[in-house]
Amino acid sequence: MTTKGMTRRQTLAVAGTGVGIGILAGIGGTVVFQSQFYGIGAVEWSVLIPVGAAMLVLSLVVAYFSARRWITADPMDAVRHA
């Protein structure tokens, strides 16, 4: 597997876990606040899904731009100069 693929896979694993926990927390918050406030209906999937997808894309972009220098580096040069 290439370094770029490994970076993408690890970023998706961490960000996907965070988005999954966030969606579960959003559902739980909606259920709790539904009885406390007037006008809060069922779970707003039209909000949770696009926000989760945007967070996944944003985390991939940030991870790529922060790691692109190391993705293109030759591992043997890094070992030689360490």
C-alpha positions as semicolon CSV with decimal commas, in nm:
position;residue;x (nm);y (nm);z (nm)
1;M;0,000;0,000;0,000
2;T;0,124;0,344;-0,082
3;T;0,187;0,611;0,175
4;K;-0,095;0,820;0,032
5;G;-0,339;0,530;0,062
6;M;-0,227;0,455;0,415
7;T;-0,273;0,818;0,516
8;R;-0,618;0,827;0,360
9;R;-0,724;0,499;0,525
10;Q;-0,607;0,604;0,870
11;T;-0,769;0,946;0,837
12;L;-1,099;0,790;0,732
13;A;-1,084;0,548;1,026
14;V;-1,034;0,822;1,283
15;A;-1,270;1,074;1,121
16;G;-1,534;0,808;1,053
17;T;-1,531;0,706;1,417
18;G;-1,568;1,068;1,523
19;V;-1,851;1,134;1,277
20;G;-2,029;0,817;1,390
21;I;-2,004;0,921;1,755
22;G;-2,118;1,272;1,660
23;I;-2,426;1,142;1,477
24;L;-2,514;0,921;1,773
25;A;-2,472;1,219;2,006
26;G;-2,690;1,430;1,776
27;I;-2,963;1,167;1,783
28;G;-2,935;1,139;2,160
29;G;-2,946;1,516;2,202
30;T;-3,252;1,541;1,982
31;V;-3,433;1,277;2,188
32;V;-3,342;1,450;2,516
33;F;-3,424;1,804;2,401
34;Q;-3,743;1,698;2,223
35;S;-3,924;1,683;2,556
36;Q;-3,764;2,003;2,689
37;F;-3,826;2,249;2,404
38;Y;-4,127;2,332;2,190
39;G;-4,101;2,276;1,817
40;I;-3,818;2,022;1,810
41;G;-3,934;1,733;1,598
42;A;-3,782;1,405;1,497
43;V;-3,416;1,355;1,415
44;E;-3,310;1,591;1,136
45;W;-3,133;1,355;0,897
46;S;-3,118;1,633;0,639
47;V;-2,879;1,810;0,878
48;L;-2,684;1,523;1,034
49;I;-2,584;1,342;0,713
50;P;-2,451;1,645;0,515
51;V;-2,264;1,777;0,819
52;G;-2,108;1,435;0,876
53;A;-2,007;1,407;0,510
54;A;-1,861;1,757;0,516
55;M;-1,658;1,672;0,825
56;L;-1,518;1,360;0,656
57;V;-1,418;1,556;0,346
58;L;-1,269;1,837;0,553
59;S;-1,063;1,594;0,760
60;L;-0,929;1,426;0,444
61;V;-0,829;1,762;0,297
62;V;-0,660;1,878;0,617
63;A;-0,477;1,546;0,659
64;Y;-0,356;1,554;0,301
65;F;-0,226;1,911;0,313
66;S;-0,056;1,858;0,648
67;A;0,106;1,529;0,541
68;R;0,179;1,592;0,172
69;R;0,542;1,677;0,239
70;W;0,593;1,346;0,415
71;I;0,388;1,150;0,162
72;T;0,624;1,246;-0,119
73;A;0,943;1,198;0,085
74;D;1,168;0,901;0,022
75;P;1,175;0,683;0,335
76;M;1,539;0,589;0,282
77;D;1,643;0,955;0,278
78;A;1,457;1,009;0,604
79;V;1,637;0,714;0,765
80;R;1,974;0,827;0,635
81;H;1,938;1,179;0,773
82;A;1,789;1,080;1,109
